[in-house]
Amino acid sequence: MAPLRRSWSRPLWIIAICCLLVVARLGREAFIPLGLALLVAFVLSGVVETLKKIHVPRTLSAALLLLLFAGGVAATIETVATPAQQWLQNSPRILRTIDHKVRPAQSMLRRLEDLAKRASAIANPGNPEAAGAPPPPANNAPMIRPIDVFAMTGEAALGIVTVLAFAFLLLSAGPPTLARLSGALGGETRTARVLEVIDAMRREVGRYYGTLLLINMCFGAVTGTLVWLFGLPNPVLWGVMAGILNFVPYLGPAVTCGVLLVVGLVTFDGITHTLLAAASYVALATIEGHIIEPIFLGKRLDLNPILVLLAVWVGGWLWGVAGVVLALPTLLSLKVATHTAATRRAQALSQI
C-alpha cells in the first residue's frame, strides 16, 4: 500500500500546484492585497513582537508602525510626484528628441536590411516578395487623459488602504493566532509545528527585508548623487526609482539602467556622456549586488539565479507588478519552511 501511495503522490502534487496557479491567476484581485499585506506584516512583525515583550499591546504597536510606514510612502510619493509629472507631460517632446538622436542608427539599420533583401533576391530570383520595406505605421497611441490619471490614483489609494488594513489585522493577531487557526484541523501538535514554521519565516523574511531596505536606501542615495554629478536632471527622482526597483533582483537594475540611458539621450548632446553615466550605474549596481549584499545578508538568499528569475517571471504572469514584488519573499519563505521542516524531521529521527 505504501509504494502505491508514493507512486501517486507526485502526480497529485503536480495537479495541486497547477490548480493553485489557476486559482491564484483567476482570483488575483482578491489575493494581491492579502499577499502584499503578508509581506508588510512579515517585515514589521519583528518590531511588534519585540515591543510585545516589553508589554506594549500588538494593536498599539501595529497601528504606530503602519502609520509610520504610510507616512514614509506618502512622503516618498510627494517627493517624486512633481518631477515625475513633468516627465510625463514632456513625454511627446522626449520621444521626438530620442527619435532625432537615434535616427542615424535607424538609417544604418535600414540600409543593412535593404542590402540583406537584395542579397536574398539575388540568391532566390523566384521569390515574389517585394524588395522595399513597407512604411512604418503611424503612431496612433492615445494620450493619457487627466481623468485616467485620477482614476488610477484612486485605485492605487484604495489598494494601499486595503493592504494596510489587512496588515494591521495580521500584526494585531500575531503568529500564535495564525498557528491556532491552522492547527484547528490537526490538534496541538500541528499548532506547534505551524507556529515554528511561521516564526522561522517571519524572522528570516523580516531580517532580510529590513537589511535590504537599509541597503537600498543607501543605494538610492548614492545613485542620486551619481546622477547629480553627471548632470542629469531630477536626481532625487532617479535615486528613489533606483532604490525601489533594486528590490526586484536582476530586472530592477536593468530597468533603471535603461531609464538612465533614455534620460541621458534626452539631456546630453553626445552619446559618450550617456554611456559613461550608464556604465557608472552598472558598476555601482555590480558592487552592491556582488559585494555589499553578500557581506550584510550572508547566505540568507542562497538561491539559484535561474530559480529566482523563474519565480519573478511566474509572479509577473500571475499578478503583474505585485507578483514581481512578492516573488522573492515567497521563494525565501518556501526555502525557510522547507529547511525548518527538514531540520525538525532530522531531530525526530535522531531521537528514535
N, C-alpha and C positions, 0 to 999 in steps of 0.2 A: 504493500500500500504506500509506503514512504517513497520508493522510487517513482511510482506513478504520480504522486503528488509533486515531486521535484520536477518531473518532466513537463507538467502542466504549469508550473509556477512562472517560468519565463514568458511564455505566450500571454498569460494572464496579466503579467506586469506590463508588457508592451501594449496590450489593449487598454489597460487602465491609464497609462501615460497618454496614449492617443486621445482617449475620452476626456482626460483632464485638459489637454491642449485645446480641444474643441470647445469645451465649456469656458475656458479662460478667454478664448477668442470671441465667442458669442456674447459673453457677459462682461466684456472689458469695461463698459461704462460703470458697472457696479463694483468691479474688482479693483480698478485703478486707484480710487480714493483709499480703499482699505489697504492696498499694498503700500502706497506712499505713507499712510498713517503708521503702518507697522515699522517702516524704515525710520520714521521720526521717533517713534516710541523706543525702538532699539537703541538709537543714538542717545536719547535723553534718559533712558531708564537707569543708567549707572548713577547719574546725579540724583535722581529721585530715590533710588534705593539707599544711597549714602545719606541723604537727608532723613530718610525714614529711620535710620539707625540712631539719629540724634533726636528722635521723637517729633519730627516735622511731618504732618499728615501728607500722604501721597497726593491728595486732591489739591492742597495748597501749593506744594512744590511743583506739581504738574502744571497748574494754572500759571504760576510765575514764569516757569521755563518756556511755556508756549507763548506767553505774552512777549518775552524777550526774543524768542525765535521769530514771531510775527513782526515785531518791531525791526529786527535786523533785515528781514525780507523786504519790508516796506521801505526802509532807508536805502537799501541797495537799488530797488526799483526807481525810487525818486532820484537817486544819484545819476543813473544811466538813462532815465526816461527822455530828458531833453536832447542830449546828443544822438540817441537812437532815433528820435522823431525827426531830427534834422537830416539824418542819413536817409530815412525813408522818404522824406519829402524831396530830397535831391536825387533820388534813385534814377529818374529818367536821364538827368544830366550825367550822372556817374556812368550809366550804361553807354551813353554816347561817347564819353571820354575813353572808356575801356575799348569800345569798338574802333575808335580812331587810332588808338595806340597799338592794337593787335592786328590792324588791317594789313600791314606789310607781311606779317606771318601768314595771314589768311590768303593773301595773294600768292605767296610762295607755295602754300599747300595746294591751291587750285591749279597752279602750273604743274606741280608734280602729278596731280590727279589727271590733268589733260595728257601729260606725257605717258602715264600708265595706260590710259584709254587708247591712245594712238598706237602704242606698242601692242596692246591686246587686239586692236582692229587689224594690225598688220599680221599678227600671228594667226588670227581667226577671221579671214576675209568674209566668211559667210554669216558672221554674227550680225543680226539686224539692229542691234542696239545702237542708238544714236550716240554720236561722239560727244556732243555737247551736253553738259550737265544742266538740269532744269534750274531755273532761278530759285533762290531760297524763298520760302513762304514768308509772307508779311507777318510781322509780329502784332497779332491782334489780342495779346494778353490783356485782360481787363485790369484797370487800375483799382487799387484798394480804396474803397469809399469810407468816409468817416463813420457811417452807420455800421459798417462791418467791423471797424476798429472798436467801436463802442460795444458791439455785441460780443466780440472776442474778449474784451476787457471784463465784461460782466460774467461771462462763463469762467474766466480764469479766477476772478474773485470768489465766485461760488464754489469752485473746486478747492481753492485754498481753505475756505471756511469749513468745507466738508472734511478735508484731510485733518485740519486742526481739531475738529470735534471728535473724529474717530481716535486721533492720537491722545486726546485728553481722557477719553473713556478707557483706552488701553493702559495708559500710565496710572490712572486712578485705580484700576482693578489690580494691576501688579501681576507678576508671574504666578504667584500661588493661585489666584482666581482662575487664570487661564489653564493652569495644570489641573485644577479640580474639575473644570468643565470637560477637559479631555479624559480625565480619569473616571468620570461618571460611567463610562462604558466598560471599564475594566477593573475597578476597585482601587484600593490604596496602593498596591504595588505599581500599577500603571501610573497613578498620580505622581508617585515619587520619581519614576523614570522620566515622565514628561517634564516635570519640574527641573530635573537635572539637565535635560536637553535644552529647555528654554533658557535656563540660566547660562549655560555654556554659549548658546547662540547670542544671547543678549550681551554678555561680556565681550565676546570676540568682535561682533559687529560694532558695538559701541566704541570699543577701544580703537578699532581700525578706522572708523569714520571720524571719530574725534581727532585722532592723529592726522588723518588725511585732510580734515578741514583746516587745521593749522598750517599744514604744508601748502595747501592750495591757496590759502590767504596770502602767505609769503610769496608763493609763485606768481599770483596775480599782481602783487605789488611790484615784484621785480620785473615782470613783463611790462607793466605800465610804465615803469621807469625807463626800461629799454626802448619802448616805443617813443617815449618823450625825447630821449637822447637822439634818436634817429630823425626826429622832426615830424612824426606822424600826428595828425590831429586827433583830439579826443582820447588821450592816453588812458584816462580813467575808464572809459567805456571798454576799451580793448583789454585792459588789465582785469576788469571784472569778468568779461567774457572768457578770458583765458583761464581764470581761476575756477569758474563754474564748469566749463567744458572739460577741465582736467579731471573731473570726477569720472568721466567716461574713458576707459582705457583705450589707447591706440586711436580711436576715432575722434575723440575730443581734440587732442593736439593737432591732428591732421586738418580738422575743420578750422581751427584757429589759424594755422599756417596759411590755409587757403584764403581766409578773410584778410589777413595781413598782406598777402600778395595783392589782392584786389585794392586794398586801401593804398598800398604803395604805388600801384599803377595809376591811381587817380591823383595822388599827391605829387609824386616826383616826375620830372621830365624824362629822366633816363631810366633804363631797366636795371642798371648796375646797383643803384642805391636800393631799389626794391628788393633785388635778390640778396643783397647784403643784410638787410633788415630781416628777411625771412630766414636766412641761414643762421643769423644770431639767435632767433627764436628757436629754431630746430636744435641748436647746440644747447640752449638753456633747458629745453624740454628733455633732451637726452640726459643731461646731468641730473635733472630732477628725477627722471624715471629710473635711471640705472645706478645712481649713487645715493641720492637723498632718501628716496623711499625705502630702498633695502636697508639703509642704516637705521631709520626710525621705526620701520614696520617689521623688520626682521623677516621671519618666514610665515607671517600671518596670511599672506596672499601667495603661497607657494602653489600656484595653479598653472596648468598648461596654457600657453598663449592661444593655441588653437581652440581649446575649450572655452576660454574667455571670449574670443571673437564669435564662436558659435552661440554662446549664451546671449551676447549682445545682439546678434542677428535675429535669434528667435524672439528675444524680448521686444525688439523693434517691430517684428512682424505681428506679434500678438497685440501689443499695447502702444505702439508708436514711441514717442519720446519718453513717456513714463516707463515703458518696458525696457528701454535702453538704460534708464537710470536705475531700475530695480534689478537688472540682470546680474550685476556683480554682487550685490549683497545677498541675492538669492543663492547664487553659486557658493558664496562664502558660508552661508547658513547651512546649506546642504553638506558642505565639507565638514563643518563643525559637528553637525548632528551625526554624520556617519562615523567620524572619529570618536565621538563620545560613546556611541552605541558599541563600537568595536572595542573600546577600552573597557567598558562595563562587561562585555561578553568575555573578554580575556581574564578579567578579575574573577568572574564567576567560575570559569574553567579552572583557574589556578587554585581555587578553594575546594575543588572536588577531590 
